[in-house]
Every structure is written in C-alpha cells, then in structure tokens.
Amino acid sequence: MTLISLICAEILNVLLFPPELLRTTMTGTLVIVVVVTMPICLFVGSKMYENAKLGAQLQQLLNRDRLTDVATRDYFFSRMEAEPNAYGVSLMVDIDWFKAVNDRYGHLAGDAVIQAVAAALRKHTRAQDIVCRFGGEEFVVFLFDHTIRDGYDVAERLRLAIEEALISAEGHDISVTVSIGGSLKERVAAISTAIKEADEALYRAKSLGRNRTVFAGIASDRQTLAS
C-alpha cells in the first residue's frame, strides 16, 4: 500500500510541478506519504494477522473433538478424502458396556472414561496416524502404511493398554475394556468401504464376547494373526 502511494505521489509531482521545484516537492511528498500511510498499513496488517489467527483457531476448534481433543469425524473424512492414495489399517474401537458405566458412576465419570480411552489411543499410536472420535464411545484410528499384521499388533497393544488402565473419576477407580474391528485400506480404495468393513469386524468382536480384536476377512481373531 505504501509503495503504491509513493508511486502515485511521484507521478503527480512530475506532472504538476516544474523541474526546478521537483526535487523539493519529491522529498516533501515522500515524508508526507510515509508519515500518513505507514500507520494505516500497520493497522491493516495487524488486523489481517488477527483475522488469520482467529480463522486458524476456529478451524482448530472445528477439527478437534471438544471432550477428547482428538480429531472430529468430519475432519477424519475430509483428511482421508484428500489422500485417496493412503494405504493402511482402519480400526473401529468401541468401549464395552459403556452404558453400564454411565448408569453406575454417572455421566461425568463416563466423560472421564471417554477422555482416558482417547488419551490411550493417542499415546500408543504415531503422530502421523489419525485418532478420531467417531461418535459417543466409539473411535476410529487410521494407521498409515500398516499391513494387517502390523495393524493387528497395534490394535492389541491399544486393547491391552486400556484393559490394564485404572481410571479415577468422581471418587471411583474404573476399569473398562474395548472391542476393536480392523480392516485394510488399499490405495485408491474408498475410506468408507474400509470403515464399513472395520465396523462389521467390530460387530463380530462384540458377538464373540467383547474385549478382543477382529479383522475383516480373517476367520480367527487371535490365532491367525498372532502366529
């Protein structure tokens, strides 16, 4: 803005003033333009910076779940749609018998349990992986560049870490378990397909008694992949 003002002012000087007065008027014009426009430029620049900062903070709020500070469902799908060539393992993680936790200890304790599970999922995955609160007591984890065997090992590590944790909430020590369904996402394959297969595997894990990991397309949940 200051540069444009200076250029315009100098053009006017050349057009309006005779050559013998040009040097004097140019110097005065430069001083006036800088004194007048610099505060305006600084003010406008500071406002643009504040707006950009507020926009980034708002986007952060939209991308992160308020209770757990993991990714939101919308962010998960937008991120995965932006990376159609992503290869890896999708995990659906569901807290077992969560309604019983709320009924016995109250909803504030239930919130603490959800927060603790989310923290465990983040702790035992890498920074480049995505941990997302999918809804209620259910989470989705995407493990980039993992095979089924690698994904199974991570899923079991997550499951055991949560099973062994003692969550203090509302004056109680609470233990919970999770059931996990997994599926492999090939490159270019739709993430919705991988999520659907992981969800079906999760349903199978629950039907087999909960507190276990089951992968889509694998007949046996533990022996086949653990061997």
C-alpha positions, 0 to 999 in steps of 0.5 A, spaced: 500 500 500 505 504 501 509 503 495 503 504 491 502 511 494 509 513 493 508 511 486 502 515 485 505 521 489 511 521 484 507 521 478 503 527 480 509 531 482 512 530 475 506 532 472 504 538 476 510 541 478 516 544 474 523 541 474 526 546 478 521 545 484 521 537 483 526 535 487 523 539 493 516 537 492 519 529 491 522 529 498 516 533 501 511 528 498 515 522 500 515 524 508 508 526 507 506 519 504 510 515 509 508 519 515 500 518 513 500 511 510 505 507 514 500 507 520 494 505 516 498 499 513 500 497 520 493 497 522 491 493 516 496 488 517 495 487 524 488 486 523 489 481 517 494 477 522 488 477 527 483 475 522 488 469 520 489 467 527 482 467 529 480 463 522 486 458 524 483 457 531 476 456 529 478 451 524 482 448 530 476 448 534 472 445 528 477 439 527 478 437 534 473 433 538 471 438 544 471 432 550 477 428 547 481 433 543 482 428 538 480 429 531 472 430 529 469 425 524 468 430 519 475 432 519 477 424 519 473 424 512 475 430 509 483 428 511 482 421 508 478 424 502 484 428 500 489 422 500 485 417 496 492 414 495 493 412 503 494 405 504 493 402 511 489 399 517 482 402 519 480 400 526 473 401 529 474 401 537 468 401 541 468 401 549 464 395 552 458 396 556 459 403 556 452 404 558 453 400 564 458 405 566 454 411 565 448 408 569 453 406 575 458 412 576 454 417 572 455 421 566 461 425 568 465 419 570 463 416 563 466 423 560 472 421 564 472 414 561 471 417 554 477 422 555 482 416 558 480 411 552 482 417 547 488 419 551 490 411 550 489 411 543 493 417 542 499 415 546 500 408 543 499 410 536 504 415 531 503 422 530 502 421 523 496 416 524 489 419 525 485 418 532 478 420 531 472 420 535 467 417 531 461 418 535 459 417 543 464 411 545 466 409 539 473 411 535 476 410 529 484 410 528 487 410 521 494 407 521 498 409 515 502 404 511 500 398 516 499 391 513 494 387 517 499 384 521 502 390 523 495 393 524 493 387 528 499 388 533 497 395 534 490 394 535 492 389 541 497 393 544 491 399 544 486 393 547 491 391 552 493 398 554 486 400 556 484 393 559 490 394 564 488 402 565 485 404 572 481 410 571 479 415 577 473 419 576 468 422 581 471 418 587 471 411 583 477 407 580 474 404 573 476 399 569 473 398 562 475 394 556 474 395 548 472 391 542 476 393 536 474 391 528 480 392 523 480 392 516 485 394 510 485 400 506 488 399 499 490 405 495 485 408 491 480 404 495 474 408 498 475 410 506 468 408 507 468 401 504 474 400 509 470 403 515 464 399 513 468 393 513 472 395 520 465 396 523 462 389 521 469 386 524 467 390 530 460 387 530 463 380 530 468 382 536 462 384 540 458 377 538 464 373 540 464 376 547 467 383 547 474 385 549 478 382 543 480 384 536 477 382 529 479 383 522 475 383 516 476 377 512 480 373 517 476 367 520 480 367 527 481 373 531 487 371 535 490 365 532 491 367 525 494 373 526 498 372 532 502 366 529 
